[in-house]
Amino acid sequence: MSARILNGNEIRDQIRKEVAADMVELRGIGIRPGLAVILAGNNPASELYTRNKVKSCESLGIHSERLVLPETVSTEELLDRVAELNSRDEIDGILVQLPLPSQVDSKKVLLAVDPQKDVDGFHPMNIGNLVTQRPGLIPCTPAGILEILKRSNITIAGQRAVVVGRSDIVGKPVSLLLMHRNATVTVCHSRTKDLPAVCREGDILIACLGKTAMITGEYVKPGATVIDVGINQLKTRDEVERYFPGDAKRMQEFETKGSTLIGDVDPVTVRPIAGAITPVPGGVGPLTIAMLMANTVRAARLRHVQTQTPVEM
């Protein structure tokens, strides 16, 4: 018996409908949320990501601006742009697309973003709000993971959750969110002893380590929910046949593009064991931009609507 597939595209569409309804409400009281995206350099992936974010804003009626800066931009020039956006009342969210050019002090730039406009949720003030369960902006991918679990009716309270990966972007914040939902959380990393045995304790297993198909069936408790956050590329026919045997659609994609995506989880050995699993692509990925849109609307509420109720963590 194969695992239930948790469809991130369907959940993304649900969230977008809710954001659209929030937009109607806010426009009714004279507020139009605005998002500014800063892109520096000539990274093709970053260019695609920022275009998709602006396109998503446009489809929901969110005001959006895309600031494209040269590869030679300095830290001081970026700080000036951030300061300008901080001062503009019509901009509710500021997103600095990473990676920045090597000469730029990325941490300094991110720290300069007004915490009220930090729709990525990376500012120390927003992380502090997350830790202490105060209203604030939550990192988009962890927030999306929680939406997948909640909307798929996966029980969190009282469950053992194992998070493989301790990044500031995903591993740490998703661990906090799970704890706030009354899960018992273990965070694993490169020095965890007997990693497969620790992972097998998880009723919920979050894989966010960035290593192609590292999580095999040996790591998974029978019936566990497996959330695959990884985005990796397979670039050889042998790899595609190994991880997606008999999958004509995958092979066709490989023949057309020269690659196909896979996560941190081995679908061949994990799907027969897990109770539910997110696919790659089409699992966690679609939720990231949806939660960015939700964060932009939330930022507008927190900044402009004085009667805003506490944000649920």
N, C-alpha and C positions, 0 to 999 in steps of 0.2 A: 504493500500500500504506500502510495507516494504522498508527500506532504501537501497540505493545502497551500496554494499560492496566494500571498497577500498582495493584491493589485494596487500599487501605488498610484497609478494613473486614475483609477476610480476615486480614490481618496483625495487626490489633488483636485479633481473636478468638484467634489463636495465642498472643499475649502474655498475654492474660487467662487462658488455660488454664494457662500456665506460672506466672503469679502465684498462681492458685488452688492449684496443686501446692505452691508455696513456702509458702502459708498453712497448708496441712495439716502440712507439716514443722515450721513454727514453732510452731503450736498444740500439736504433739506434745511440744515442750520448754517449754511454758508461756508462750509469747510470742504476744501478739496485737498486731500493728502498729496504730498509731493516727494519724489525720490530723486536724488542726484547720484549718479554713478561716475566715479573717477577711474579712467583707464590710462595707464602710463606705459609707453613702450609699444612693441610690435608683436606681442605674444598672440598667435592665432587662436588658441583656445580661449584666452581671456577676451579677445575681440568677439568671439562667438557668444560666450557667456553674457557679456554686457549687452550685446544686441538682443539676446533672448529676454533679459531682464527688462529692458526698455519696452520691448514688444509686449511683454506680459502686462506691464503698467498701462500701456495704451489700450489694451483690450478691456481693462477694467475701469478706465477713466481716471486713473491716477496720473497726475502731472509728473512727467519724467524729463530729466536732462542727462545727457551723456557727455562728459567732459573728457576729451582725448588729448593727452599731453605727450610730448616727444620722449623718445628713449633717453635723451640727455637731461631730462628734468632733474632739478636738484631737490634735496630735502626741503630747503627753505621755500622754493617755489610751490611745492606741494602743500606745505604748511600754510602758505598764503591763500591757496585755493580752498583749503579746508576751513580756514578762519572766515573767508568770505561766505561760504555756504552755511557755517554756523550762525552767521548774523542775519541770514535771510529767512523771514518768517514763513514764506510760502514753501520752504523746503523742510519737510518733517523727517526725512531719512537721508543719511549719507552713507554710501557704500564705497569703500576703497578696494578696487579689485586687485587681488594678489595673484601672482607675485609682482612686486614692484622692481624696477631696474636695480641692479646690484649696488649702485652708488647711493641709493636712497635708504635712509634709516626708517625701515618699515614700522618698527615699534613706536618710534617717535610720532610718525604720521597717524597711526591708528589711535594713539593716546590723545591726539589733538582733537579728535572728533567729539563733539558735544555728546555726552552720554544719552541725552534725551533723543538724539538723532542717530544713535548707533544701532541701526537696524540689523547689523550682523551679530549684535549681542556680545562683542568681544571686549568691550571696555571694562577695566577692573571694577568700575562702579556697577555695571550691569551684572558682572559675575558675582559681586558682593550681594546684589539684590537677589540673585538666584539662590545663593547659599542660604540667605536669611529669609527667603520666601516673601520678599517685598515686591510690589509692582515694578515691573521693568521689562526690558527687551531680552528675549531668550535666543541664543544661537539657533539659526534656522534648521540645520540638519538634526540636532538633538530634538528640537521641538517637533519636527516632522516624524521622527521615530516614535515619539509619544503618541502622536495622532494616529499613526498606523496601528499601534497596539490598542488604543482606546476604541477606534472605529472598527477594528476587526474583532472586538469583544474578547481580547486576550486579557485574562486576569493578571493584574500586577501586584495588588496588595497581598502580602504574605508569601509571595513567590521568591525563589532564589534567582537572582539575575547575575549573570557573569558578563563583564565588559572586557573584551580583549583589545587593548589599546588605551593609552592614557593621554591623548593629545588634548590641548586646550580647546580645540575646535569641536571635537566630538566626544572623545572618551570621558573626560572629566565632567562636562556639563550634562551628558546623558546619564551619568552615574548619579548626579545630584537629583535630576528629575525623577529617576526611578526610586531613589530613597524617599523623595517627597510623596511618592505614590505608595509608600509603605512596602516596597520590596526590600529584601536583604541583598545587598550588592557586594560583589567581589570584583575588584579591578585587577586585571592581569597585564603583564608586560614582559619584556624580553628576559627578565631575570626570575620570572615565576617558575618555581620548581614543579615538575610534572604537570605541565600546562594542560595536556589532554584530560588528566584526572580532575583538575579544578574546573575545566569547562563542562565536564559531564555532570557537575553538580547543578548546572543552571537549568531552571525551567524556562528561562529566557536567556538566550545567548546573543550578545551584540558583537559582531565582528567588524572592527574598525582599525585594523593594523596596517593595511596597505600592502599586503603580500598575496600574490595570486594564488587562489584556491588553497591556502594554507590550512584552513579549517576543514578537516575531513570527517568522515563518520566516526572516527575514533574519539573526536572531541565532543560528540553530541549525545545528550541524554535522550533515550527514546521518547518521542512525543513532545520534545521541546520546541519552543518557538525560536526560530533563528532569523535574526535581522542582519542582513549583509550590507554593510555601508561601503565596501570597497569598490573602486572603479579601476580596473586593470585591463590591459589589452593583450589579446592573443594574436600573434603575428605569423604563426606557422600553421600549415594544414594539419600536421600531426597533433598540435595542441588542441585545435578545434575538434578533431575527431576523438581525442582523448576525453575532453570535458563535455562535449555535446554529441555523443555517438548517435548516428541516425537522425540528427536534427537538420533537415534539408534547408530550413530557413536560415539557420546559422551559417551553414556552409555557403549558401548563396550570398549572404552578406559578406562573408570572408572573400569570396571570389570577386565581388564588386568593389569592396573597399580596401582589401588587403589586410583587414583586421576585424576582430569582433570583441565585444566587451565581456568581461567576467569579473566577479567580485572577489572577496577574500575567502569565499566558501566554495568547496568542491561540490558541484551539483550532483555528480554521479553517485558519490558515496553518502551524501548528507540527506538528499531528498527521500530515500527509502526509510530513513530513521526519524527525521524530524516530524513534528505534528503540523507545523506551519513554517513557511519560509518566504522571504522577499526575493524576487528575481533581480537579476542585473542584466540589462537595464529594466526599468519599469517598476522598481521597488521604492527604495528610499529616495533616489535621484529626483523624481518629479515633485517630491514634497519640499525640496529645498527652496525652489523659486516660489512655490505657493506660500510657504511660511515667510519668505521675504515680503511678499505682498501683504500678508496678514500683519507682519511687524510694522510695515509702513503705515497701515491704517491704525494700528495700536499706538504708534508713536504720535500720530495726529490727535488721537483721543487723549492721550496722556498730556500732551502739550496744550490743547485747546479746550477740552471739555472738563470743567472743574469738578463735575459730579461723577467722574469716572470711578467705577467700582474696581476693587483690587483685581489685578490680572491673575487668573488661575494658573498655578504652576503645574 
